[in-house]
Amino acid sequence: MYDVVISGAGPAGSKCAETLAKAGFEVALIEKDTNWRKPCGGAINARVFRYYPQLRNFDFHKINKMTIFSADYHHFGYHWKDPKNYSINVDRLEFDNLLQNFAVDAGAILLDNNISYDFIMKENRKIGVKAKTSSGIKEYKGKIIVIADGMSSKLAVKSGLKEKWKTEEVMLTKCAIMEGENNIDKDTISLFFKSYKGYGWLFPLGENRFNIGCGTMGEDNLNYNINEIFNEFLNDPNIKKFTPNTDYKKIWIGAYPLPGQGVNENSLYGENIMLIGDVAGCVNPISGEGISPGIASGKIAAETAIKALESEDISKRTLKRYKLHPTIKKISRSFKLSLSIADFCFEKQGQNFAKMCRIAENDESFRETVVNMFLFNKAPPKDFITRLRSEN
């Protein structure tokens, strides 16, 4: 019997496991495949260092500039004023494995090649997780169960906390890690917003390696094919200015859905269960950045579990502290606002976003607000959309 069973060893699950293990609790961290690389741009804002200060000692690719393009290629750039606020761009396989190792070093038990698919039930209570392995079905009992296995989670649906994702509730993304000579500024991440509801990105990973990808959102998931959109993006003449060659080596390529509606506040916890990371909706609906908020959710869920275990009360009433935590509430509010801004930006085939870019080109304060919104998940002022609507 473990104190906590965590299904999913991505950044959220690993942080949750590490925090619990450091506090002396027995933790099972279940993962379907530690060699799986999540399709993701891999850009992580500086907030990650609050949770993992030791990451500053690793040789991740540093980013201190950002360029944002509208559908008609109006654009503006931004350079961090404080060099300590640099972001990092990572290969998700390497990064996720590193965080898993932090959890194991803290004392968590990592159980690889285990596919969680159902709960262990006793007297109508969920007392653990069933997982499929190459040697048969394994059962892992735990006092508290944390679901961190992403959009494809079977446990989240079987928990009764949430329904299956609808197509219009997600972002559909596809990306590749490529290698070869290019014209990408090695200090800069670039976002390219489209006339449809979606965007593309170019993120450097080193001297000759980069992550390139794109995605659709909401109702346009039904109106566009992600494979066609991806190929169009790769061959767009404006993108070819950055990647002019025709023979780039494809290190890896993949596609995956992300939550696109913000935090699912009514689906965060139940009797001895909490949801964290992607499955909890901890992804910014306008930028797609979910690593830092996912890690935050994992740490807060762990702290909630610690208090529950110490008080010997793992009921829904006690776990409600997770939802009510100021950081979770702040993330939730910020993402709700981001969702409304995303809807506004993509109106009129992206013309509203082009207007945002034009204002940001000449207004430093406005430009900083936009960058903070996209890169640091900060909520813009209440009059942000009002100003955009009033500009000619």
Secondary structure, DSSP 8 states (H G I E B T S, - for coil): -EEEEEE--SHHHHHHHHHHHHTT--EEEE-S-TT-------EE-TTHHHH-GGGGGS--EEE-EEEEE-TT--EEEEE-SSGGG-EEE--HHHHHHHHHHHHHHHT-EEE-S-EEEEEEEETTEEEEEEEEETTEEEEEEEEEEEE---TT-HHHHHTTS-----GGGEEEEEEEEEES-----TTEEEEEE-SSSEEEEEEE-SSSEEEEEEEEEGGGGTTS-HHHHHHHHHH-HHHHTT---S--EEEEEEEEEEE-S---GGGSEETTEEE-GGGGT-S-TTT---HHHHHHHHHHHHHHHHHHHHTT--SHHHHHHHHHSHHHHHHHHHHHHHHHHHHHHTGGGGHHHHHHHHHHHH-HHHHHHHHHHHHS-----TTHHHHHHH--
